[in-house]
Amino acid sequence: MSERKKLLEVTNLKKYFPVKSGFLKTDYVRAVEDVSLFIYEGETLGVVGESGCGKTTLGRTILRLIEPSGGRIEFDGEVIYDKDAGVEKQMLPYRSKMQIIFQDPSASLDPRMTVGEIVGEALAVHRKDLKGAAYTDRINELLETVGLNTEHANRFPHEFSGGQQQRIGIARALAVEPDFIVCDEPISALDVSIQSQVVNMLEDLQEEKHLTYLFIAHDISVVRHISDRICVMYLGQTVELAESYELCREPMHPYTQTLLSAVPLPDPDKTKQRERILLEGDIPSPLNPPAGCRFHTRCPYAMDICKEQPPAWKEYGEGHFCACHKVAQENA
């Protein structure tokens, strides 16, 4: 059996945002800190965590829509960013291979442009060979791919529902035939009745066009459904990563266990019997994160070592990574 190809790999990725905290003094919001992960070609890696944990910043930093503060990004065997080696490649050649579907379609679509202009904008940059009828045909083909009619090309975004607007955003992302798409909470702004339609469409498109997804969401039940592997983030750092079934069956990190305990079960009797894990306190500020393990201020199993030393990112079993002192002790 041939080894699976890694399409994307990031190592010790960091993103800090400067914040003025006084006269001539600058602090930094540590939005993403020392994140290392990889994505196999053709798979979906889900990223889950509470609001403000750095999921969206991670996705945009990988695409370099916002520049990283440090670390390394490798895409399809080529290093496109390496802070230590001084590598910062121009991203225009990679934009046709790496795309994004934004969270809020109404905010990400230009209200002054028609749907045809929005979808065709990337074609004008990356497919200059398409002219006249071929250009129009490609736009119509993309609209049909996402379940819209060709006459929609002459309308404006405000004339569509939220679900239809997100389909336009998906068509825009597909226009240049990318290999990798960051799905940044693509269904969180949609009605529940529309969410499953969009998720099913993304799965069908992945199979049809051999796409690779980084799927970001705060709802672990949705991530569990669509993802091959799941990465759990807390306060800018990854705390656990494993295959979807394995992570939901045997979660190691206390934070992952907490997230899964909040997922409702189809059987109400089982939901009542299950012990819900409740966290105390608020998420610490990323401006001044706790020393040691960042989760120790809310963790029911926190030990003295958790307050002093950051836990190491280790592999426990094949492909199951975790950063937790308690797990390390149990598996010593």
C-alpha beads as a LAMMPS data file, in Angstrom:
LAMMPS data file: protein, C-alpha beads

332 atoms
331 bonds

1 atom types
1 bond types

-500.0 500.0 xlo xhi
-500.0 500.0 ylo yhi
-500.0 500.0 zlo zhi

Masses

1 110.0

Atoms # bond

1 1 1 0.000 0.000 0.000
2 1 1 1.472 3.359 -1.042
3 1 1 1.991 6.041 1.591
4 1 1 -0.594 8.822 1.609
5 1 1 0.633 12.150 0.284
6 1 1 0.634 15.172 2.583
7 1 1 -0.796 18.103 0.642
8 1 1 -0.285 20.660 3.425
9 1 1 1.994 20.708 6.460
10 1 1 2.457 23.516 8.976
11 1 1 5.110 23.502 11.692
12 1 1 5.179 25.733 14.797
13 1 1 2.898 28.261 13.085
14 1 1 2.420 31.517 15.002
15 1 1 0.297 34.618 14.569
16 1 1 0.536 37.512 17.024
17 1 1 -1.484 40.719 16.701
18 1 1 0.080 43.859 18.216
19 1 1 -2.082 45.827 20.662
20 1 1 -1.176 49.213 22.158
21 1 1 -1.280 48.895 25.942
22 1 1 0.193 52.229 26.986
23 1 1 2.547 54.966 25.920
24 1 1 5.280 53.383 23.765
25 1 1 4.256 49.927 24.992
26 1 1 2.910 47.133 22.796
27 1 1 1.431 43.806 23.884
28 1 1 0.520 40.941 21.576
29 1 1 -2.616 38.847 21.185
30 1 1 -1.261 35.325 20.762
31 1 1 -4.011 34.176 18.405
32 1 1 -2.110 31.141 17.071
33 1 1 0.930 29.739 18.871
34 1 1 3.122 26.815 17.853
35 1 1 0.482 24.955 15.838
36 1 1 1.786 21.910 13.948
37 1 1 -0.455 19.752 11.752
38 1 1 -0.673 18.167 8.318
39 1 1 -3.481 17.335 5.884
40 1 1 -3.458 14.368 3.532
41 1 1 -4.483 14.830 -0.083
42 1 1 -8.227 14.287 -0.529
43 1 1 -9.149 14.295 3.174
44 1 1 -11.042 16.680 5.421
45 1 1 -9.325 17.881 8.577
46 1 1 -11.822 19.431 10.970
47 1 1 -10.748 22.167 13.385
48 1 1 -13.005 22.682 16.387
49 1 1 -12.979 24.815 19.520
50 1 1 -14.761 27.641 21.325
51 1 1 -15.216 31.059 19.726
52 1 1 -11.990 33.046 19.970
53 1 1 -9.677 30.010 20.142
54 1 1 -7.877 30.943 16.899
55 1 1 -9.570 28.640 14.370
56 1 1 -10.305 31.323 11.764
57 1 1 -6.915 32.980 12.279
58 1 1 -5.258 29.598 11.701
59 1 1 -7.089 29.088 8.400
60 1 1 -6.333 32.571 7.112
61 1 1 -2.705 32.391 8.233
62 1 1 -2.213 29.096 6.386
63 1 1 -3.474 30.799 3.210
64 1 1 -1.396 33.875 4.121
65 1 1 -4.408 36.145 3.837
66 1 1 -2.836 37.411 7.038
67 1 1 0.918 36.991 7.293
68 1 1 2.275 34.570 9.936
69 1 1 4.494 35.773 12.768
70 1 1 6.603 32.635 12.650
71 1 1 6.745 28.957 11.727
72 1 1 6.735 27.056 8.460
73 1 1 4.094 26.309 5.801
74 1 1 4.630 23.660 3.135
75 1 1 2.111 23.101 0.346
76 1 1 2.299 20.263 -2.189
77 1 1 5.971 19.664 -1.433
78 1 1 6.992 23.334 -1.703
79 1 1 7.870 25.590 1.222
80 1 1 5.819 28.772 0.775
81 1 1 6.733 30.296 4.131
82 1 1 9.572 29.691 6.567
83 1 1 10.356 32.460 9.025
84 1 1 13.706 31.022 10.138
85 1 1 14.931 30.336 6.591
86 1 1 13.706 33.692 5.291
87 1 1 11.322 32.114 2.745
88 1 1 8.228 34.192 1.908
89 1 1 7.063 33.191 -1.556
90 1 1 4.664 35.337 -3.578
91 1 1 1.202 33.836 -3.131
92 1 1 -0.395 34.744 -6.488
93 1 1 0.724 31.489 -8.204
94 1 1 -0.730 29.505 -5.274
95 1 1 -4.088 31.303 -5.108
96 1 1 -5.474 29.068 -7.862
97 1 1 -4.555 26.005 -5.756
98 1 1 -5.615 27.307 -2.323
99 1 1 -9.004 28.941 -1.783
100 1 1 -11.357 29.859 1.070
101 1 1 -15.105 29.816 1.739
102 1 1 -15.855 32.607 4.210
103 1 1 -18.109 32.367 7.250
104 1 1 -20.585 35.167 6.484
105 1 1 -21.582 35.169 2.795
106 1 1 -23.410 38.511 3.021
107 1 1 -20.201 40.188 4.238
108 1 1 -17.828 38.441 1.814
109 1 1 -19.744 39.156 -1.425
110 1 1 -19.345 42.626 -2.963
111 1 1 -22.883 44.124 -3.029
112 1 1 -22.026 46.257 -6.088
113 1 1 -21.036 43.308 -8.272
114 1 1 -23.358 40.867 -10.014
115 1 1 -23.069 37.168 -9.225
116 1 1 -21.452 36.605 -12.621
117 1 1 -18.811 39.244 -11.890
118 1 1 -18.138 37.801 -8.413
119 1 1 -17.674 34.242 -9.670
120 1 1 -15.746 35.385 -12.763
121 1 1 -13.340 37.704 -10.919
122 1 1 -10.839 34.932 -10.174
123 1 1 -11.107 33.658 -13.762
124 1 1 -10.091 37.098 -15.035
125 1 1 -6.886 36.850 -12.965
126 1 1 -5.952 33.173 -13.262
127 1 1 -7.602 32.068 -16.520
128 1 1 -6.821 34.800 -19.011
129 1 1 -7.272 32.256 -21.824
130 1 1 -11.034 32.262 -21.202
131 1 1 -12.654 34.951 -23.352
132 1 1 -16.168 35.777 -24.516
133 1 1 -18.493 32.777 -24.708
134 1 1 -15.993 30.424 -23.005
135 1 1 -15.774 32.795 -20.015
136 1 1 -19.588 33.033 -19.745
137 1 1 -20.004 29.271 -20.156
138 1 1 -17.540 28.626 -17.315
139 1 1 -19.477 30.955 -14.993
140 1 1 -22.776 29.268 -15.893
141 1 1 -21.195 25.849 -15.337
142 1 1 -19.995 26.881 -11.873
143 1 1 -23.437 28.209 -10.903
144 1 1 -25.075 24.959 -12.008
145 1 1 -22.473 22.971 -10.043
146 1 1 -23.628 24.602 -6.789
147 1 1 -27.336 24.322 -7.591
148 1 1 -28.049 27.821 -8.947
149 1 1 -29.595 28.809 -12.287
150 1 1 -27.663 30.482 -15.098
151 1 1 -30.015 33.505 -15.049
152 1 1 -28.808 34.199 -11.490
153 1 1 -25.552 35.501 -12.970
154 1 1 -27.131 38.907 -13.663
155 1 1 -28.517 39.401 -10.147
156 1 1 -26.905 40.996 -7.093
157 1 1 -26.066 39.215 -3.810
158 1 1 -28.817 40.947 -1.785
159 1 1 -31.448 39.264 -3.980
160 1 1 -30.531 35.838 -2.604
161 1 1 -31.144 33.983 0.660
162 1 1 -28.268 33.174 3.024
163 1 1 -27.989 29.617 1.722
164 1 1 -27.903 30.812 -1.895
165 1 1 -25.301 33.455 -1.035
166 1 1 -23.080 30.762 0.470
167 1 1 -23.486 28.719 -2.728
168 1 1 -22.212 31.757 -4.641
169 1 1 -19.214 31.878 -2.302
170 1 1 -18.563 28.170 -2.953
171 1 1 -18.816 28.724 -6.725
172 1 1 -16.284 31.565 -6.418
173 1 1 -13.886 29.272 -4.531
174 1 1 -14.272 26.524 -7.152
175 1 1 -13.756 28.872 -10.122
176 1 1 -9.998 28.323 -10.415
177 1 1 -10.200 24.551 -9.753
178 1 1 -8.265 24.551 -6.449
179 1 1 -6.779 21.511 -4.738
180 1 1 -7.244 22.821 -1.188
181 1 1 -10.102 24.842 0.349
182 1 1 -10.338 26.347 3.826
183 1 1 -14.005 26.150 4.850
184 1 1 -14.213 28.837 7.542
185 1 1 -17.405 28.013 9.460
186 1 1 -19.311 27.879 6.142
187 1 1 -22.652 26.933 7.722
188 1 1 -22.679 28.842 11.029
189 1 1 -24.536 31.827 9.519
190 1 1 -27.191 29.608 7.870
191 1 1 -30.533 28.225 9.039
192 1 1 -30.354 24.686 10.430
193 1 1 -32.555 23.432 7.568
194 1 1 -30.013 24.721 5.022
195 1 1 -26.865 23.583 6.869
196 1 1 -27.180 19.912 5.944
197 1 1 -27.716 20.811 2.256
198 1 1 -24.484 22.814 2.168
199 1 1 -22.513 20.122 4.046
200 1 1 -23.799 17.414 1.680
201 1 1 -22.888 19.550 -1.325
202 1 1 -19.359 20.087 0.008
203 1 1 -18.978 16.313 0.443
204 1 1 -20.236 15.633 -3.101
205 1 1 -17.892 18.280 -4.541
206 1 1 -14.967 16.792 -2.647
207 1 1 -15.586 13.364 -4.112
208 1 1 -16.225 14.687 -7.610
209 1 1 -13.282 17.113 -7.801
210 1 1 -10.825 15.369 -5.414
211 1 1 -10.689 18.362 -3.064
212 1 1 -8.887 18.652 0.261
213 1 1 -10.630 20.600 3.051
214 1 1 -9.654 22.327 6.273
215 1 1 -13.137 22.509 7.807
216 1 1 -13.454 25.015 10.673
217 1 1 -16.463 24.957 13.000
218 1 1 -17.404 25.323 16.664
219 1 1 -20.021 22.545 16.479
220 1 1 -18.178 19.265 17.016
221 1 1 -21.187 17.212 15.859
222 1 1 -20.968 18.796 12.377
223 1 1 -17.178 18.404 12.307
224 1 1 -17.531 14.751 13.326
225 1 1 -19.884 14.141 10.398
226 1 1 -17.755 15.663 7.629
227 1 1 -14.157 15.157 8.836
228 1 1 -11.707 12.278 8.419
229 1 1 -9.579 13.646 11.271
230 1 1 -10.323 16.282 13.916
231 1 1 -8.002 18.846 15.510
232 1 1 -9.152 20.455 18.781
233 1 1 -7.906 23.984 19.579
234 1 1 -7.911 25.899 22.845
235 1 1 -6.635 29.466 23.279
236 1 1 -4.477 29.463 20.152
237 1 1 -2.965 26.003 20.587
238 1 1 -3.811 22.486 19.441
239 1 1 -4.619 20.165 22.353
240 1 1 -5.644 16.970 20.537
241 1 1 -5.697 15.538 17.013
242 1 1 -6.927 12.120 15.887
243 1 1 -9.114 10.302 13.395
244 1 1 -12.721 11.420 13.740
245 1 1 -14.087 8.102 15.022
246 1 1 -11.145 7.557 17.383
247 1 1 -11.332 11.065 18.858
248 1 1 -15.069 10.829 19.532
249 1 1 -14.826 7.267 20.910
250 1 1 -11.730 7.745 23.095
251 1 1 -11.079 11.452 23.733
252 1 1 -7.890 11.912 25.756
253 1 1 -7.700 15.614 26.576
254 1 1 -10.087 16.936 29.285
255 1 1 -11.131 19.793 26.986
256 1 1 -12.100 17.380 24.188
257 1 1 -14.075 15.331 26.706
258 1 1 -15.900 18.508 27.747
259 1 1 -16.821 19.418 24.159
260 1 1 -18.134 15.921 23.431
261 1 1 -20.170 15.815 26.649
262 1 1 -22.143 18.829 25.359
263 1 1 -23.238 17.113 22.112
264 1 1 -26.904 16.059 22.383
265 1 1 -27.694 12.382 21.766
266 1 1 -30.654 11.187 19.652
267 1 1 -31.960 9.179 22.627
268 1 1 -33.201 11.590 25.363
269 1 1 -32.892 8.870 28.043
270 1 1 -29.194 8.394 27.263
271 1 1 -28.717 12.166 27.310
272 1 1 -30.172 12.313 30.833
273 1 1 -27.974 9.447 32.034
274 1 1 -24.770 10.899 30.597
275 1 1 -22.690 13.030 32.927
276 1 1 -22.241 16.533 31.527
277 1 1 -18.809 18.055 32.176
278 1 1 -19.093 21.707 33.180
279 1 1 -16.083 24.012 33.060
280 1 1 -15.657 26.699 35.679
281 1 1 -14.379 30.192 34.927
282 1 1 -13.914 32.065 31.668
283 1 1 -11.419 31.576 28.862
284 1 1 -8.221 33.475 29.791
285 1 1 -7.202 36.429 27.657
286 1 1 -4.892 35.613 24.716
287 1 1 -3.149 38.896 25.621
288 1 1 -1.950 37.287 28.841
289 1 1 -2.315 33.498 28.580
290 1 1 -1.652 31.365 31.691
291 1 1 1.798 29.867 32.237
292 1 1 2.196 26.132 31.725
293 1 1 -0.838 24.436 30.183
294 1 1 -3.266 27.104 28.999
295 1 1 -6.232 24.954 30.019
296 1 1 -5.151 24.474 33.654
297 1 1 -7.276 27.387 34.963
298 1 1 -10.449 25.504 33.954
299 1 1 -9.290 21.874 34.029
300 1 1 -10.819 19.617 36.736
301 1 1 -7.645 17.469 36.725
302 1 1 -5.040 20.269 36.945
303 1 1 -1.826 19.406 38.813
304 1 1 1.079 21.556 39.966
305 1 1 3.105 20.687 36.857
306 1 1 0.237 21.974 34.671
307 1 1 0.688 25.458 36.142
308 1 1 4.434 25.498 35.492
309 1 1 5.304 23.597 32.294
310 1 1 3.560 23.538 28.899
311 1 1 2.668 19.926 28.022
312 1 1 4.532 18.296 25.122
313 1 1 2.695 17.495 21.876
314 1 1 3.035 13.687 21.726
315 1 1 1.614 10.806 19.714
316 1 1 -0.277 8.176 21.734
317 1 1 -1.211 5.323 19.445
318 1 1 -1.177 5.644 15.679
319 1 1 -2.110 9.172 14.585
320 1 1 -3.566 10.201 17.967
321 1 1 -1.763 13.317 19.212
322 1 1 -2.373 15.073 22.520
323 1 1 -0.777 17.748 24.712
324 1 1 -1.649 16.958 28.345
325 1 1 0.408 16.176 31.454
326 1 1 -2.321 13.876 32.827
327 1 1 -2.364 11.814 29.616
328 1 1 1.447 11.697 29.608
329 1 1 1.493 10.335 33.179
330 1 1 -1.173 7.724 32.424
331 1 1 0.773 6.506 29.362
332 1 1 4.267 6.662 30.892

Bonds

1 1 1 2
2 1 2 3
3 1 3 4
4 1 4 5
5 1 5 6
6 1 6 7
7 1 7 8
8 1 8 9
9 1 9 10
10 1 10 11
11 1 11 12
12 1 12 13
13 1 13 14
14 1 14 15
15 1 15 16
16 1 16 17
17 1 17 18
18 1 18 19
19 1 19 20
20 1 20 21
21 1 21 22
22 1 22 23
23 1 23 24
24 1 24 25
25 1 25 26
26 1 26 27
27 1 27 28
28 1 28 29
29 1 29 30
30 1 30 31
31 1 31 32
32 1 32 33
33 1 33 34
34 1 34 35
35 1 35 36
36 1 36 37
37 1 37 38
38 1 38 39
39 1 39 40
40 1 40 41
41 1 41 42
42 1 42 43
43 1 43 44
44 1 44 45
45 1 45 46
46 1 46 47
47 1 47 48
48 1 48 49
49 1 49 50
50 1 50 51
51 1 51 52
52 1 52 53
53 1 53 54
54 1 54 55
55 1 55 56
56 1 56 57
57 1 57 58
58 1 58 59
59 1 59 60
60 1 60 61
61 1 61 62
62 1 62 63
63 1 63 64
64 1 64 65
65 1 65 66
66 1 66 67
67 1 67 68
68 1 68 69
69 1 69 70
70 1 70 71
71 1 71 72
72 1 72 73
73 1 73 74
74 1 74 75
75 1 75 76
76 1 76 77
77 1 77 78
78 1 78 79
79 1 79 80
80 1 80 81
81 1 81 82
82 1 82 83
83 1 83 84
84 1 84 85
85 1 85 86
86 1 86 87
87 1 87 88
88 1 88 89
89 1 89 90
90 1 90 91
91 1 91 92
92 1 92 93
93 1 93 94
94 1 94 95
95 1 95 96
96 1 96 97
97 1 97 98
98 1 98 99
99 1 99 100
100 1 100 101
101 1 101 102
102 1 102 103
103 1 103 104
104 1 104 105
105 1 105 106
106 1 106 107
107 1 107 108
108 1 108 109
109 1 109 110
110 1 110 111
111 1 111 112
112 1 112 113
113 1 113 114
114 1 114 115
115 1 115 116
116 1 116 117
117 1 117 118
118 1 118 119
119 1 119 120
120 1 120 121
121 1 121 122
122 1 122 123
123 1 123 124
124 1 124 125
125 1 125 126
126 1 126 127
127 1 127 128
128 1 128 129
129 1 129 130
130 1 130 131
131 1 131 132
132 1 132 133
133 1 133 134
134 1 134 135
135 1 135 136
136 1 136 137
137 1 137 138
138 1 138 139
139 1 139 140
140 1 140 141
141 1 141 142
142 1 142 143
143 1 143 144
144 1 144 145
145 1 145 146
146 1 146 147
147 1 147 148
148 1 148 149
149 1 149 150
150 1 150 151
151 1 151 152
152 1 152 153
153 1 153 154
154 1 154 155
155 1 155 156
156 1 156 157
157 1 157 158
158 1 158 159
159 1 159 160
160 1 160 161
161 1 161 162
162 1 162 163
163 1 163 164
164 1 164 165
165 1 165 166
166 1 166 167
167 1 167 168
168 1 168 169
169 1 169 170
170 1 170 171
171 1 171 172
172 1 172 173
173 1 173 174
174 1 174 175
175 1 175 176
176 1 176 177
177 1 177 178
178 1 178 179
179 1 179 180
180 1 180 181
181 1 181 182
182 1 182 183
183 1 183 184
184 1 184 185
185 1 185 186
186 1 186 187
187 1 187 188
188 1 188 189
189 1 189 190
190 1 190 191
191 1 191 192
192 1 192 193
193 1 193 194
194 1 194 195
195 1 195 196
196 1 196 197
197 1 197 198
198 1 198 199
199 1 199 200
200 1 200 201
201 1 201 202
202 1 202 203
203 1 203 204
204 1 204 205
205 1 205 206
206 1 206 207
207 1 207 208
208 1 208 209
209 1 209 210
210 1 210 211
211 1 211 212
212 1 212 213
213 1 213 214
214 1 214 215
215 1 215 216
216 1 216 217
217 1 217 218
218 1 218 219
219 1 219 220
220 1 220 221
221 1 221 222
222 1 222 223
223 1 223 224
224 1 224 225
225 1 225 226
226 1 226 227
227 1 227 228
228 1 228 229
229 1 229 230
230 1 230 231
231 1 231 232
232 1 232 233
233 1 233 234
234 1 234 235
235 1 235 236
236 1 236 237
237 1 237 238
238 1 238 239
239 1 239 240
240 1 240 241
241 1 241 242
242 1 242 243
243 1 243 244
244 1 244 245
245 1 245 246
246 1 246 247
247 1 247 248
248 1 248 249
249 1 249 250
250 1 250 251
251 1 251 252
252 1 252 253
253 1 253 254
254 1 254 255
255 1 255 256
256 1 256 257
257 1 257 258
258 1 258 259
259 1 259 260
260 1 260 261
261 1 261 262
262 1 262 263
263 1 263 264
264 1 264 265
265 1 265 266
266 1 266 267
267 1 267 268
268 1 268 269
269 1 269 270
270 1 270 271
271 1 271 272
272 1 272 273
273 1 273 274
274 1 274 275
275 1 275 276
276 1 276 277
277 1 277 278
278 1 278 279
279 1 279 280
280 1 280 281
281 1 281 282
282 1 282 283
283 1 283 284
284 1 284 285
285 1 285 286
286 1 286 287
287 1 287 288
288 1 288 289
289 1 289 290
290 1 290 291
291 1 291 292
292 1 292 293
293 1 293 294
294 1 294 295
295 1 295 296
296 1 296 297
297 1 297 298
298 1 298 299
299 1 299 300
300 1 300 301
301 1 301 302
302 1 302 303
303 1 303 304
304 1 304 305
305 1 305 306
306 1 306 307
307 1 307 308
308 1 308 309
309 1 309 310
310 1 310 311
311 1 311 312
312 1 312 313
313 1 313 314
314 1 314 315
315 1 315 316
316 1 316 317
317 1 317 318
318 1 318 319
319 1 319 320
320 1 320 321
321 1 321 322
322 1 322 323
323 1 323 324
324 1 324 325
325 1 325 326
326 1 326 327
327 1 327 328
328 1 328 329
329 1 329 330
330 1 330 331
331 1 331 332
